[in-house]
């Protein structure tokens, strides 16, 4: 995703407790808290694997932090639904 978006001049931030700051910076990514990421980003794409800790990662309180006009793209839900055999629905997975 980074390589596809770089030519458009995006500034990349990430919230990931398992990534070392040096590794992120080597890719041109700044690590911030999830709350900071939601508050400052124009586009948020969730790129996580579903497990018990992640299931409630984005709740109503977190959605309230998203700045007006920003997009929240939940790729996790779309991938999970495909595995379960449900229909696709990209629009239903994008929140504005």
Beta strands, then each sheet from edge to edge (+ up, - down):
strand 1: 12-14
strand 2: 29-31
strand 3: 43-46
strand 4: 71-74
strand 5: 94-95
sheet 1: 1+ 2+
sheet 2: 3+ 4+ 5-
end
